[in-house]
Amino acid sequence: MRNGPARLSRRELLTTTALGFGGLALTDLLAAAETAPAPRPAGPPDPLRPRPPHFPARAKRVIFLFMHGGPSQVDTFDYKPKLTADDNKPLPFPKPRVVSSPTGNLLRSPFAFKQYGKSGAWVSEIFPHIAGCVDDLCFIKSMHGSNSRHGGALLELHTGSDTFVRPCMGSWVTYGLGTENRDLPGFVTICPTLSHGGVNNYSSAFLPAVYQATPLGNAGTPASQVTVPFVKGTTPRSQQRLELNLLADLDHARSAEVGADAATEGRIRSFEMAFRMQSAAPAVQDLSKETEETKRLYGLGDPATENFGRQCLMARRFAEAGVRFVQCSHSYKWDQHENLKKDHSTNAREVDKPIAGLLTDLKRRGLLEDTLVLWGGEFGRTPVAEGRDGRDHNPHAFTVFLAGGGVKPGITHGSTDDYGYFATENKVHIHDLHATMLHLLGLDHTRLTYRHAGRDFRLTDVHGEVVRAVLS
């Protein structure tokens, strides 16, 4: 224990203050340097280094396709003929005690449903391209959560908690497994939401900052304009390398005197990552080398599908390059308290072809086998009407689908009541979904913990059961 401020020699003062007088001669030194010096290690081992799972994994990475707002399960994948038969009749059982808005009688879906594939899965007419992929999908139709408000529900879906700021699932995955490519972040989120929790939905919270997502743009940025921020430096790489080496030396000297500082080490690591990304990230984000057939597959060139199509194509490229967790967000469009037929049709058209294109492309490249694709929103919607042509929030029943990464293809798990209001059979809570995702990645959700504020935390907290019926 030191009882006062450290006394520095004149040499140490010159070295550690604002890069020292040595910085004045840096230009002359660099003029003679032909190659960049080798990097020097900064502190303990790289926290993003690849780490083995707890047990053999079926998936190596995750692509999460987030439909912000809450798609209606009874208008997409949870076909309810009785809802059509009883249109405009009162709901024959009590509504939940806590509701978001006043609602009326039952409201039939304005969309026709048909069965597709060998699995015979029912799909709404608004998803004709996804309908062609149903034999690769695993539908979970008995999802339920704990919060009927967007903010709490988004946090619960992303972090496992609807009341506290917690690390998001992408951060937990990279904390558990690291990254497959040291020249890229372990976790990327494309066009993330700015509302309903905003950055808390892709934050590492109390986990080290290296596990937070790297955002590419935001919900207000066209996908054609998103990029890794500040990745193109104007300073020569040889000079950047010298600067980073000097920072590492200063940190080591300081650590020897007063002890290590996690915040400083984390910042230096972020500088090192940015240095390495200058070559890797632009190449991954460059879609110009994709074939015209591939671009059409994702819907590029069509104004309706261009934006989400670019997100999905970038997600495939990042996953292929070794990024552990990639999220694409269709924000904030699925909250149809009114204009259900018009707006759900528009939303579905924007994402249907890109999602089917992503699944097709992953499959033909052999990536679907070890890439887990997850589609869904923060909750579902009521089978009863809000106004004349809308549905209220419904956390008691909604549908997600999974593909690849060790899930059974062509199956449906769980069900809801005759009208789709409540999950009834083989209910799956969001905690169970998280536990299952981690299991497919080879991680035991009860062992993936981090000690903070005197207790162990995990993505599933004290909840969660792996849904083994959906595992292949």
Secondary structure, 3 states (H helix, E strand, C coil): CCCCCCCCCHHHHHHHCCCCHHHHHHHHHHHCCCCCCCCCCCCCCCCCCCCCCCCCCCCCEEEEEEECCCCCHHHCCCCCHHHHHCCCCCCCCCCCCCCCCCCCCECCCCCCEEEECCCCEEEECCCHHHHCCHHHEEEEEEEECCCCCHHHHHHHHHHCCCCCCCCCHHHHHHHHHCCCCCCCCCEEEECCCCCCCHHHHHCCCCCCHHHCCEEECCCCCCHHHCCCCCCCCCCCHHHHHHHHHHHHHHHHHHHHHHCCCHHHHHHHHHHHHHHHHHHHHHHHHCCCCCCHHHHHHCCCCCCCCHHHHHHHHHHHHHHHCCCCEEEEEECCCCCCCCCHHHHHHHHHHHHHHHHHHHHHHHHHCCCHHHEEEEEECCCEEEEEECCCCCEEEECCCEEEEEECCCECCCEEECEECCCCCCEEECCEEHHHHHHHHHHHCCCCCCCCCEEECCEEECCCCCCCCCCHHHEC
